[in-house]
Amino acid sequence: MFDDTIAAIATPLGEGGLAVIRVSGPTALLVADRCFQPAGRRALKPSQAPSHTLHYGHMVAGSRRLDEVMLAVMRAPRTFTREDVAEISCHGGVLPARLCLDALLAAGARLAEPGEFTRRAFLNGRIDLAQAEAVADVIHSRTELALAAAAEQLAGHLSRRINLLRDDLLNLLAHVEAHLDFPDEDIAPDTRSALLHRLERGLHLLDELLRTAPEGQILRRGIRAAIIGRPNGGKSSLLNQLLGHDRAIVSSVPGTTRDTIEETANIRGIPLIFVDTAGLRETADTLEAEGIRRSRAALAQAELILHVLDNSQPLVDEDEDHLAEFAAKRRILVRNKYDLPARLVLPPGLDAPVVATCCVTGQGIPELKDAIKSLVWRGEVGAGMIQAMINSRHQDALLRARAGLERTAEVLRSNGQLELAAMDLRLAVGAVGEIVGHTSTEDLLDAIFRQFCLGK
């Protein structure tokens, strides 16, 4: 438990109907007493009020009324941080919330750091580290699928699997260390076989979790998809169709797009970051040349390419150069302007799906979205996958755990020294424990929680 009390505005700054200020710590209710003036003859100060009750009154600074508010009293341990908590709902807008927060800070609270409320929830045992990360994932979710995966992790489904795996590995380690305590007695063949079977079961569980890593990372950070092609092929029109609104300027004049345009869209439940690039061609225009240079930089970072080709025009040398240049990239060929007489003939042997579209009518856009999903997502998302989608930190820990189990199995198969097996098993147990925070360093916690917003 902490000995200081923190406060922060928990809602985004700006004009709105309400703003919420959160206070947490051992003196949270006493701090609220100094700033909150309850209304009514039988009204109670926050420190006198029962837990989980709501009170009407005013925030004050000395004798000056700041705002008309509602104050929620929540007593430990039945709170998010497992500390006493007061939450003040004041009028929205920068000034009311800031004045109320200033009053709380003057009354003895300290301004919270980013993610400090969630960090206290973790350190006070309210949630584990995987659940704490899920709080940030819920806030940053950009699709319903991403939100569902984050909600499952927050509910503890991933943590339960990790804890079961860790418990099993700890029991396995206990058996190995028990034999180390009696070096004169060798492990019986049937016992060695049973230990190897348990190791293989642990490896299977690790592999099941590791299989969710690509999809888990896609849901959290999205896929960068660059839209490329010659000028006036319909790249900006395609971006507008995929977004569902006009974002890029569309013109019959080639070279309209002078810079890269980035927008995020929900494509069949997957967040895609589309980058509309300047038309790739040789040009003497310095502004257009800079746009093309930036397009090249965006292409280097892209994980998917939508190569737009004008169906009403034959291939030219530039098109063939681009088809060859990006052959190694994951890509979809888009035959745009499919409503016009076809003059485009694609060369044989192209290893990429081809989708015909018309950005004027929207023809082919649903099929393009399906093609995008099938290219970046492996199959359908089952309930088991949603419940345990790991992130890159989890993946690193599980890969280290898997390597430790593989080395342990090799020692047991070759009748090697049990000391080596025990050492590798301890490393594996520690790596698995890192995911839920059984073993964590201050640097790791700082790296995780500094990504959170203020007030959370």
C-alpha positions in Angstrom: 0.0 0.0 0.0 1.1 3.5 -0.7 1.4 6.3 1.9 0.5 9.2 -0.4 -2.7 10.2 -2.2 -2.8 10.9 -6.0 -5.3 12.8 -8.1 -5.8 13.4 -11.9 -8.4 14.3 -14.4 -9.6 11.0 -15.8 -11.5 12.3 -18.9 -10.0 13.9 -22.0 -9.4 17.7 -21.7 -11.8 19.8 -23.8 -15.4 20.9 -23.9 -18.0 18.3 -22.9 -20.9 17.6 -20.7 -18.9 16.2 -17.8 -15.3 15.8 -16.6 -14.2 13.3 -14.0 -11.4 13.8 -11.4 -10.2 10.7 -9.6 -8.5 10.7 -6.2 -6.9 7.6 -4.7 -4.9 6.9 -1.6 -5.0 6.6 2.2 -6.2 10.2 2.7 -8.4 10.5 -0.4 -11.6 11.1 1.5 -9.9 13.6 3.9 -8.6 15.5 0.9 -12.1 15.5 -0.5 -13.4 16.8 2.8 -11.3 20.0 2.4 -12.6 20.7 -1.1 -16.1 19.4 -1.2 -19.1 21.2 0.4 -22.1 18.8 0.6 -25.6 20.3 0.0 -28.5 19.6 2.4 -29.0 19.7 6.2 -28.3 15.9 6.5 -25.4 15.8 4.0 -22.2 14.1 5.0 -18.6 14.9 4.4 -16.9 12.3 2.2 -14.9 10.9 5.1 -18.2 10.2 7.0 -20.1 8.8 4.1 -20.8 5.1 3.6 -18.9 3.3 0.8 -20.2 3.3 -2.7 -22.5 6.3 -2.3 -23.0 9.4 -4.4 -23.3 12.9 -3.0 -24.3 16.3 -4.4 -22.6 19.5 -3.5 -20.0 22.0 -4.6 -16.2 22.0 -5.0 -14.7 24.9 -3.1 -11.3 26.7 -2.7 -11.5 28.4 0.6 -14.7 30.4 0.6 -15.0 30.4 -3.2 -17.3 28.0 -5.0 -15.7 26.4 -8.0 -18.4 24.2 -9.5 -21.5 22.2 -8.8 -20.5 18.5 -8.7 -21.4 14.9 -7.8 -18.9 13.1 -5.6 -18.7 9.3 -5.4 -17.2 7.7 -2.2 -15.6 4.3 -2.5 -13.7 2.7 0.4 -10.9 0.2 0.2 -10.6 -2.6 -0.7 -13.6 -2.6 -3.0 -12.1 -0.1 -5.5 -10.0 -0.3 -8.7 -6.8 0.6 -6.8 -7.8 -1.2 -3.5 -7.4 2.2 -1.8 -9.9 4.8 -0.7 -11.2 6.6 -3.8 -13.2 9.7 -4.4 -14.4 10.5 -7.9 -15.8 14.0 -8.7 -18.0 14.6 -11.7 -17.9 18.3 -12.6 -19.0 20.3 -15.7 -16.9 19.5 -18.7 -14.4 22.0 -20.1 -10.8 22.7 -19.4 -11.3 25.3 -16.7 -13.9 23.6 -14.3 -11.9 20.4 -14.2 -8.5 22.2 -13.8 -9.8 24.4 -11.0 -11.3 21.3 -9.1 -8.0 19.4 -9.6 -6.0 22.4 -8.4 -8.1 22.5 -5.2 -7.5 18.8 -4.6 -3.7 19.3 -5.1 -3.7 22.2 -2.7 -5.6 20.1 -0.1 -2.8 17.5 0.0 -3.1 15.2 -3.1 -0.2 14.7 -5.5 -0.7 14.9 -9.3 -0.7 11.3 -10.6 1.7 10.1 -13.2 0.5 8.4 -16.4 -0.9 5.0 -15.6 -0.4 5.4 -11.8 -3.9 4.4 -10.9 -3.5 1.1 -12.8 0.0 0.6 -11.5 -1.4 0.9 -7.9 -4.1 -1.6 -8.8 -1.4 -4.1 -9.9 1.0 -3.5 -7.0 -1.9 -3.7 -4.5 -2.9 -7.1 -6.0 -6.2 -6.0 -7.6 -5.0 -7.1 -11.1 -2.0 -8.8 -12.5 0.4 -7.4 -15.1 -1.3 -8.9 -18.1 -4.6 -7.5 -16.9 -3.0 -4.1 -16.4 -1.7 -4.1 -20.0 -5.3 -5.0 -21.1 -6.6 -1.8 -19.5 -4.5 0.2 -22.0 -5.6 -2.1 -24.9 -9.2 -1.5 -24.0 -8.7 2.3 -24.2 -6.7 2.1 -27.5 -9.0 -0.5 -29.2 -9.9 0.6 -32.8 -12.2 -2.3 -33.8 -14.8 -4.4 -32.0 -12.6 -7.5 -32.4 -9.6 -5.7 -30.7 -11.9 -4.6 -27.9 -13.2 -8.1 -27.4 -9.7 -9.5 -27.2 -8.7 -6.8 -24.7 -11.8 -7.3 -22.6 -11.1 -11.1 -22.4 -7.5 -10.4 -21.2 -8.8 -7.8 -18.7 -11.2 -10.5 -17.4 -8.2 -12.7 -16.6 -8.6 -15.5 -19.3 -5.0 -15.1 -20.4 -3.7 -14.9 -16.8 -5.5 -18.1 -15.9 -3.8 -20.0 -18.7 -0.4 -18.5 -17.8 -0.8 -19.3 -14.1 -1.9 -22.9 -14.8 1.2 -23.3 -17.1 3.5 -21.8 -14.4 2.0 -24.0 -11.7 2.6 -27.1 -13.8 6.2 -26.0 -14.5 6.8 -25.4 -10.8 5.6 -28.9 -9.9 7.8 -30.3 -12.6 10.8 -28.3 -11.1 9.9 -29.6 -7.6 10.2 -33.2 -8.9 13.6 -32.6 -10.6 14.9 -30.8 -7.5 13.7 -33.6 -5.3 15.9 -36.0 -7.2 18.8 -33.6 -6.8 18.4 -33.9 -3.1 19.0 -37.7 -3.4 21.9 -37.9 -5.9 22.5 -41.6 -5.1 19.1 -42.6 -6.6 18.8 -42.3 -10.3 15.5 -41.4 -11.9 13.6 -44.5 -12.8 12.8 -44.9 -16.6 9.1 -44.6 -16.0 9.5 -41.4 -13.9 11.8 -39.9 -16.6 9.2 -40.7 -19.2 6.5 -39.1 -17.1 8.6 -35.9 -16.7 9.2 -35.8 -20.4 5.5 -36.2 -21.1 4.7 -33.2 -18.8 7.4 -31.2 -20.5 5.9 -31.9 -23.9 2.5 -30.9 -22.6 4.0 -27.6 -21.4 5.6 -27.1 -24.8 2.2 -27.7 -26.4 0.6 -25.1 -24.2 3.3 -22.6 -25.1 2.9 -23.2 -28.8 -0.9 -22.7 -28.5 -0.2 -19.3 -26.9 2.6 -18.4 -29.4 0.3 -19.0 -32.3 -1.9 -16.1 -31.3 1.0 -13.6 -31.4 0.6 -12.4 -35.0 -3.1 -11.8 -34.7 -2.7 -10.2 -31.3 -0.1 -7.8 -32.5 -2.3 -6.9 -35.6 -5.3 -6.1 -33.4 -3.2 -3.9 -31.1 -1.2 -1.9 -33.5 -2.9 -2.5 -36.9 -1.5 -3.3 -40.3 0.2 -0.6 -42.4 -1.1 -0.8 -46.0 0.4 1.4 -48.7 -1.7 2.3 -51.7 0.6 2.7 -54.7 0.4 3.1 -58.4 1.0 5.5 -61.3 -0.6 9.0 -61.1 -4.3 9.2 -61.8 -5.0 5.5 -61.4 -7.5 6.1 -58.6 -5.5 5.7 -55.5 -7.1 8.5 -53.6 -10.6 7.4 -54.7 -9.8 3.9 -53.4 -8.7 5.3 -50.1 -12.0 7.3 -49.8 -14.0 4.2 -50.6 -12.2 2.1 -48.0 -12.6 4.8 -45.3 -16.3 5.4 -46.2 -15.8 9.1 -46.5 -13.9 11.7 -48.6 -10.5 12.1 -47.0 -8.2 12.6 -50.0 -8.6 15.1 -52.8 -9.7 13.4 -56.0 -8.8 15.1 -59.3 -8.3 14.1 -63.0 -5.1 16.1 -62.9 -2.1 13.7 -62.4 0.1 14.4 -59.3 -2.6 15.8 -57.1 -1.3 13.9 -54.1 1.9 15.6 -53.1 2.3 14.0 -49.6 1.4 10.7 -47.9 -2.0 10.6 -46.2 -2.6 8.2 -43.3 -6.0 7.1 -42.0 -7.1 4.1 -39.9 -10.1 2.0 -41.0 -11.9 -1.0 -39.6 -11.6 -3.7 -42.3 -13.6 -6.8 -41.3 -12.7 -6.2 -37.7 -9.0 -5.6 -38.4 -7.5 -2.1 -37.9 -5.7 -1.1 -41.1 -3.6 2.1 -41.4 -3.9 3.1 -45.0 -1.2 5.3 -46.5 -2.2 7.0 -49.7 1.0 7.8 -51.6 2.0 10.2 -54.3 2.0 8.6 -57.8 5.3 6.8 -58.5 6.9 8.4 -61.5 9.8 10.5 -62.6 9.1 14.2 -62.3 10.9 17.5 -62.4 8.4 19.1 -60.0 10.3 19.5 -56.7 7.2 19.3 -54.6 5.9 16.2 -56.3 9.4 14.7 -56.1 9.4 15.2 -52.3 6.0 13.5 -52.1 7.4 10.6 -54.1 10.4 10.4 -51.8 8.1 10.2 -48.8 6.0 7.6 -50.5 9.1 5.5 -50.9 9.8 5.8 -47.2 6.2 4.8 -46.4 6.6 1.8 -48.7 9.6 0.6 -46.8 7.5 0.4 -43.6 4.4 -1.0 -45.2 3.3 -4.6 -44.4 0.7 -4.7 -47.2 0.6 -3.1 -50.6 -2.5 -2.3 -52.6 -1.1 -1.8 -56.1 -3.7 0.2 -58.1 -3.7 -0.3 -61.8 -5.9 1.5 -64.4 -8.0 -1.2 -66.1 -8.7 1.2 -69.0 -5.0 1.7 -69.8 -2.4 -0.9 -71.0 0.6 -1.6 -68.9 3.6 0.6 -69.3 7.2 0.2 -68.3 6.6 2.0 -65.0 3.8 -0.5 -64.1 6.0 -3.5 -64.9 8.9 -2.0 -62.9 6.6 -1.6 -59.9 5.2 -5.1 -60.3 8.8 -6.5 -60.2 10.0 -4.1 -57.5 7.3 -5.1 -55.0 7.1 -8.8 -55.9 8.5 -9.8 -52.5 5.9 -7.7 -50.6 2.6 -9.0 -49.4 0.3 -7.3 -51.9 -3.1 -7.2 -53.7 -3.4 -6.0 -57.3 -6.4 -3.7 -57.7 -7.8 -3.4 -61.3 -9.5 0.0 -60.8 -11.9 1.7 -63.3 -13.4 -1.7 -64.1 -16.5 0.0 -65.5 -14.4 1.3 -68.5 -13.4 -0.8 -71.5 -10.6 -3.1 -70.5 -7.2 -2.5 -72.0 -5.1 -3.8 -69.1 -3.4 -7.2 -69.6 -1.5 -8.5 -66.6 1.7 -10.5 -67.1 1.4 -14.2 -66.3 2.8 -15.7 -63.1 2.0 -12.9 -60.7 1.8 -14.4 -57.2 -0.8 -12.0 -55.8 -4.6 -11.8 -55.6 -6.3 -9.6 -58.1 -9.5 -7.7 -57.3 -11.5 -5.6 -59.8 -13.0 -2.3 -58.5 -14.9 0.8 -59.6 -14.4 3.6 -57.1 -17.2 5.6 -58.7 -19.9 3.0 -57.9 -18.2 1.1 -55.1 -18.1 -2.1 -57.1 -15.6 -4.6 -55.8 -14.9 -2.8 -52.5 -16.5 -5.6 -50.4 -14.5 -8.2 -52.3 -11.3 -6.1 -51.7 -12.0 -6.0 -48.0 -12.4 -9.7 -47.9 -9.1 -10.2 -49.8 -7.3 -7.9 -47.4 -8.6 -9.9 -44.4 -7.7 -13.3 -45.9 -4.2 -12.1 -46.7 -3.3 -10.6 -43.3 -5.4 -12.8 -41.0 -5.1 -16.6 -40.7 -8.5 -18.1 -40.7 -11.5 -17.3 -38.4 -11.1 -16.1 -34.9 -12.3 -18.6 -32.4 -13.3 -17.9 -28.8 -10.1 -19.6 -27.5 -7.9 -17.3 -29.6 -9.8 -14.2 -28.5 -9.4 -15.1 -24.8 -5.6 -15.4 -25.0 -4.1 -13.1 -27.6 -0.5 -12.3 -26.5 1.4 -9.2 -27.2 5.1 -8.8 -28.2 6.3 -8.7 -24.5 4.4 -11.9 -23.8 5.8 -13.5 -27.0 9.4 -12.7 -26.0 8.8 -14.3 -22.5 7.2 -17.4 -23.9 9.9 -17.9 -26.5 12.5 -17.8 -23.7 10.4 -20.2 -21.7 10.1 -22.5 -24.7 13.9 -22.5 -25.2 14.4 -23.4 -21.6 11.9 -26.3 -21.8 13.5 -27.6 -25.0 16.9 -27.7 -23.2 15.4 -29.4 -20.2 13.8 -32.1 -22.4 17.1 -32.7 -24.1 18.9 -33.2 -20.8 16.3 -35.7 -19.7 16.4 -37.6 -23.0 20.2 -37.9 -22.9 20.4 -38.7 -19.2 22.4 -35.5 -18.6 23.0 -33.7 -15.4 19.9 -32.8 -13.5 21.5 -29.6 -12.3 21.3 -28.3 -15.9 17.7 -29.4 -16.3 16.8 -27.6 -13.0 18.5 -24.4 -14.1 16.7 -24.3 -17.4 13.4 -25.1 -15.8 13.9 -22.2 -13.3 14.6 -19.9 -16.3 11.4 -21.1 -18.0 9.3 -20.6 -14.8 10.7 -17.1 -14.4 10.0 -16.2 -18.0 6.4 -17.4 -17.8 5.9 -15.5 -14.5 7.1 -12.3 -16.1 3.8 -12.2 -18.1 1.6 -11.8 -15.1 4.1 -10.0 -12.9 5.3 -12.7 -10.6 8.8 -11.6 -11.5 9.0 -7.9 -12.6 11.5 -5.1 -12.4 11.0 -1.4 -11.8 12.3 -0.7 -15.4 9.7 -3.1 -16.9 6.9 -1.5 -14.9 8.0 2.0 -15.9 8.1 0.9 -19.6 4.6 -0.5 -19.4 2.8 2.2 -17.4 4.4 5.2 -19.1 2.3 4.3 -22.2 -0.9 5.0 -20.3 -2.9 8.2 -20.3 -3.2 10.5 -17.3 -6.0 9.6 -14.9 -5.7 5.9 -15.7 
